[in-house]
Amino acid sequence: MIIMKNFVAILAIMLTVGCAKAPPNLTPAASLAFKGTQAVKALDVLRDTAIAANAQVPPLLSEDSTRKVVQYHQSAIKMLQAAPIGWAPAAKQALDELLNNLTEKDKALLSPYVVLVKTVIGEVTR
């Protein structure tokens, strides 16, 4: 059930990001903020998926892995706010490190969501 809901969320985000273009009359700063919001939405899906998977009985994701995902989410948001132009490479590298620090089971569950986040980051930073 959780996987199906998240598949729908991934599909919705991909369609939103693919179709969502910043309005042409935005200032450069507002355009950056618009793009950043798109990345935050994808980061939220990763975080929310981890929390929901951990809340299942029995948990589909360990508490330790869930904590790591939530900490990554917090760090990525802080990076985005602190450096609206240069945050993307660090966020992508941190995603790779996050996956490397998870168990194989947890990595298999979260890998599609990490790919989603990387795709969105790539799209909004073009």
Backbone as numpy.savetxt, mean C-alpha at the origin, in Angstrom:
# Nx Ny Nz CAx CAy CAz Cx Cy Cz
-13.35 -15.71 2.36 -14.17 -14.52 2.36 -13.31 -13.26 2.36
-12.28 -13.24 3.23 -11.41 -12.07 3.30 -10.68 -11.85 1.98
-10.26 -12.94 1.37 -9.53 -12.82 0.11 -10.43 -12.23 -0.97
-11.68 -12.65 -1.03 -12.61 -12.13 -2.04 -12.86 -10.64 -1.83
-13.08 -10.23 -0.58 -13.29 -8.80 -0.30 -12.07 -8.00 -0.71
-10.90 -8.53 -0.42 -9.68 -7.80 -0.76 -9.43 -7.80 -2.25
-9.84 -8.84 -2.94 -9.71 -8.84 -4.39 -10.55 -7.72 -4.99
-11.76 -7.57 -4.45 -12.64 -6.49 -4.91 -12.00 -5.13 -4.60
-11.39 -5.00 -3.42 -10.72 -3.75 -3.06 -9.55 -3.47 -4.00
-8.77 -4.49 -4.31 -7.64 -4.31 -5.23 -8.14 -3.88 -6.60
-9.16 -4.54 -7.07 -9.72 -4.19 -8.38 -10.22 -2.75 -8.38
-10.90 -2.36 -7.33 -11.42 -0.99 -7.24 -10.28 0.03 -7.23
-9.23 -0.26 -6.49 -8.10 0.68 -6.44 -7.40 0.76 -7.78
-7.21 -0.38 -8.42 -6.54 -0.36 -9.72 -7.35 0.46 -10.73
-8.67 0.29 -10.71 -9.51 1.07 -11.62 -9.49 2.54 -11.25
-9.51 2.84 -9.96 -9.48 4.24 -9.51 -8.17 4.90 -9.89
-7.07 4.23 -9.61 -5.76 4.81 -9.92 -5.57 4.92 -11.42
-6.02 3.92 -12.13 -5.89 3.96 -13.58 -6.70 5.08 -14.21
-7.83 5.39 -13.62 -8.73 6.39 -14.18 -8.56 7.75 -13.53
-8.04 7.79 -12.33 -7.97 9.05 -11.58 -6.79 9.88 -12.07
-7.11 10.94 -12.72 -6.09 11.89 -13.16 -6.31 13.18 -12.39
-5.22 13.80 -12.02 -5.34 15.07 -11.30 -6.01 16.09 -12.20
-6.93 16.86 -11.65 -7.56 17.90 -12.46 -6.49 18.83 -13.04
-6.68 19.29 -14.26 -5.63 20.07 -14.92 -5.37 21.44 -14.30
-6.30 21.96 -13.53 -6.11 23.30 -12.98 -5.46 23.30 -11.60
-4.91 22.17 -11.15 -4.26 22.13 -9.86 -2.86 22.75 -9.92
-2.47 23.33 -8.82 -1.09 23.83 -8.70 -0.17 22.62 -8.64
1.12 22.80 -8.85 2.04 21.67 -8.73 1.98 21.00 -7.34
1.87 21.80 -6.29 1.80 21.24 -4.95 0.51 20.44 -4.77
-0.59 20.94 -5.28 -1.86 20.22 -5.17 -1.85 18.94 -6.00
-1.19 18.98 -7.14 -1.06 17.79 -7.97 -0.26 16.71 -7.25
0.83 17.10 -6.57 1.62 16.15 -5.78 0.76 15.56 -4.66
-0.02 16.39 -4.01 -0.88 15.92 -2.93 -1.93 14.94 -3.46
-2.48 15.23 -4.63 -3.47 14.35 -5.25 -2.86 12.98 -5.51
-1.66 12.97 -6.09 -0.98 11.71 -6.38 -0.62 10.97 -5.10
-0.19 11.72 -4.09 0.14 11.10 -2.81 -1.06 10.42 -2.18
-2.22 11.02 -2.34 -3.45 10.43 -1.81 -3.73 9.09 -2.46
-3.45 8.98 -3.74 -3.65 7.71 -4.43 -2.73 6.63 -3.85
-1.50 7.00 -3.56 -0.57 6.05 -2.96 -1.02 5.66 -1.55
-1.49 6.62 -0.79 -1.96 6.35 0.57 -3.12 5.35 0.55
-4.01 5.47 -0.43 -5.13 4.52 -0.53 -4.62 3.09 -0.73
-3.60 2.92 -1.54 -3.04 1.59 -1.76 -2.34 1.09 -0.50
-1.62 1.97 0.18 -0.97 1.59 1.43 -2.01 1.18 2.48
-3.14 1.87 2.47 -4.21 1.54 3.41 -4.76 0.14 3.14
-4.87 -0.25 1.88 -5.36 -1.59 1.55 -4.40 -2.64 2.10
-3.10 -2.42 1.96 -2.12 -3.36 2.50 -2.28 -3.48 4.01
-2.34 -2.35 4.70 -2.49 -2.34 6.16 -3.80 -3.00 6.57
-4.90 -2.61 5.95 -6.22 -3.14 6.31 -6.30 -4.65 6.06
-5.67 -5.12 4.99 -5.65 -6.55 4.70 -4.91 -7.31 5.79
-3.77 -6.78 6.21 -3.00 -7.43 7.27 -3.80 -7.50 8.56
-4.45 -6.41 8.93 -5.23 -6.39 10.16 -6.41 -7.36 10.07
-7.10 -7.37 8.94 -8.25 -8.26 8.77 -7.81 -9.73 8.75
-6.69 -10.02 8.12 -6.19 -11.40 8.09 -5.80 -11.87 9.48
-5.24 -10.98 10.27 -4.86 -11.33 11.63 -6.09 -11.52 12.52
-7.18 -10.84 12.22 -8.39 -10.92 13.05 -9.21 -12.19 12.78
-8.89 -12.92 11.72 -9.63 -14.15 11.42 -9.36 -15.19 12.50
-10.28 -16.13 12.65 -10.10 -17.24 13.59 -10.10 -18.53 12.80
-8.99 -19.23 12.72 -7.67 -18.86 13.23 -7.05 -17.76 12.36
-6.09 -17.04 12.91 -5.47 -15.93 12.16 -4.79 -16.42 10.88
-5.02 -15.70 9.80 -4.36 -16.01 8.53 -2.98 -15.37 8.45
-2.75 -14.39 9.30 -1.48 -13.66 9.32 -1.06 -13.53 10.77
0.21 -13.77 11.04 0.68 -13.71 12.42 0.62 -12.28 12.97
0.56 -12.19 14.28 0.53 -10.89 14.92 1.83 -10.12 14.64
2.94 -10.84 14.63 4.23 -10.20 14.36 4.25 -9.60 12.95
3.78 -10.34 11.97 3.75 -9.83 10.60 2.78 -8.67 10.47
1.66 -8.76 11.15 0.69 -7.66 11.12 1.31 -6.40 11.69
2.02 -6.54 12.79 2.70 -5.39 13.40 3.72 -4.78 12.43
4.47 -5.62 11.73 5.45 -5.13 10.77 4.78 -4.35 9.63
3.65 -4.85 9.16 2.93 -4.16 8.09 2.42 -2.81 8.58
1.85 -2.78 9.77 1.34 -1.52 10.32 2.48 -0.52 10.53
3.62 -0.99 11.01 4.77 -0.10 11.19 5.27 0.40 9.84
5.30 -0.47 8.83 5.69 -0.02 7.50 4.73 1.05 7.00
3.44 0.84 7.18 2.43 1.80 6.74 2.68 3.16 7.37
2.91 3.17 8.67 3.16 4.43 9.37 4.41 5.11 8.83
5.46 4.35 8.62 6.71 4.92 8.10 6.54 5.46 6.69
5.83 4.71 5.86 5.63 5.15 4.47 4.83 6.44 4.41
3.81 6.56 5.25 3.02 7.79 5.28 3.89 8.96 5.72
4.73 8.74 6.73 5.63 9.80 7.20 6.62 10.20 6.10
7.14 9.21 5.36 8.05 9.51 4.25 7.36 10.35 3.19
6.15 9.96 2.85 5.39 10.67 1.82 5.15 12.12 2.23
4.84 12.34 3.50 4.57 13.69 3.98 5.85 14.52 4.07
6.95 13.88 4.47 8.20 14.61 4.66 8.89 14.96 3.34
8.78 14.07 2.37 9.46 14.29 1.09 8.50 13.94 -0.04
7.56 14.83 -0.38 6.53 14.49 -1.37 7.08 14.16 -2.75
8.31 14.52 -3.03 8.85 14.22 -4.36 9.73 12.97 -4.35
10.55 12.77 -3.33 11.53 11.68 -3.38 11.23 10.47 -2.53
10.00 10.27 -2.13 9.66 9.18 -1.22 9.53 7.82 -1.88
9.21 7.77 -3.15 8.84 6.51 -3.81 9.94 5.44 -3.81
11.19 5.75 -4.17 12.20 4.69 -4.15 12.41 4.07 -2.77
12.40 4.91 -1.74 12.57 4.39 -0.39 11.38 3.53 0.02
10.18 3.94 -0.36 8.98 3.17 -0.02 9.00 1.81 -0.71
9.43 1.77 -1.97 9.50 0.49 -2.69 10.56 -0.43 -2.08
11.71 0.13 -1.73 12.76 -0.67 -1.12 12.30 -1.21 0.24
11.62 -0.38 1.00 11.11 -0.82 2.30 10.07 -1.93 2.15
9.29 -1.90 1.07 8.34 -2.99 0.81 9.07 -4.31 0.59
10.17 -4.27 -0.16 10.96 -5.48 -0.36 11.51 -6.00 0.96
12.00 -5.09 1.79 12.53 -5.49 3.09 11.43 -6.04 3.99
10.25 -5.44 3.92 9.12 -5.95 4.69 8.84 -7.40 4.32
8.74 -7.68 3.02 8.48 -9.06 2.59 9.58 -10.01 3.04
10.82 -9.56 2.98 11.93 -10.42 3.39 11.90 -10.74 4.88
11.22 -9.93 5.67 11.16 -10.15 7.11 9.91 -10.90 7.55
9.14 -11.42 6.60 7.93 -12.17 6.93 8.19 -13.67 6.75
7.36 -14.47 7.40 7.43 -15.91 7.18 6.96 -16.20 5.76
7.29 -17.37 5.26 6.89 -17.73 3.89 5.37 -17.72 3.74
4.66 -18.19 4.74 3.19 -18.22 4.70 2.64 -16.79 4.63
3.16 -15.92 5.48 2.68 -14.55 5.51 3.09 -13.80 4.25
4.28 -14.10 3.76 4.75 -13.48 2.52 3.85 -13.86 1.35
3.44 -15.12 1.29 2.56 -15.57 0.21 1.21 -14.86 0.25
0.71 -14.60 1.45 -0.58 -13.93 1.59 -0.49 -12.46 1.18
0.59 -11.79 1.55 0.70 -10.35 1.34 1.36 -9.95 0.02
2.02 -10.85 -0.65 2.73 -10.51 -1.90 1.86 -9.83 -2.94
0.64 -10.28 -3.20 -0.19 -9.59 -4.20 -0.48 -8.13 -3.82
-0.62 -7.88 -2.54 -0.91 -6.52 -2.07 0.32 -5.63 -2.18
1.48 -6.23 -1.95 2.73 -5.48 -2.12 2.91 -5.12 -3.59
2.60 -6.04 -4.47 2.67 -5.75 -5.91 1.72 -4.61 -6.26
0.52 -4.64 -5.68 -0.44 -3.56 -5.90 0.14 -2.22 -5.48
0.69 -2.16 -4.27 1.24 -0.91 -3.76 2.37 -0.43 -4.66
3.26 -1.32 -5.06 4.36 -0.93 -5.94 3.84 -0.40 -7.28
2.81 -1.04 -7.80 2.22 -0.58 -9.07 1.64 0.81 -8.93
0.90 1.02 -7.87 0.31 2.34 -7.64 1.38 3.39 -7.45
2.40 3.07 -6.67 3.50 4.02 -6.47 4.14 4.36 -7.81
4.36 3.35 -8.64 4.92 3.60 -9.96 4.06 4.49 -10.83
2.75 4.28 -10.75 1.83 5.07 -11.56 1.74 6.51 -11.08
1.70 6.72 -9.78 1.50 8.09 -9.29 2.78 8.91 -9.32
3.92 8.27 -9.47 5.17 9.01 -9.50 5.72 9.21 -10.91
4.96 8.86 -11.91 5.39 9.07 -13.30 5.26 10.51 -13.69
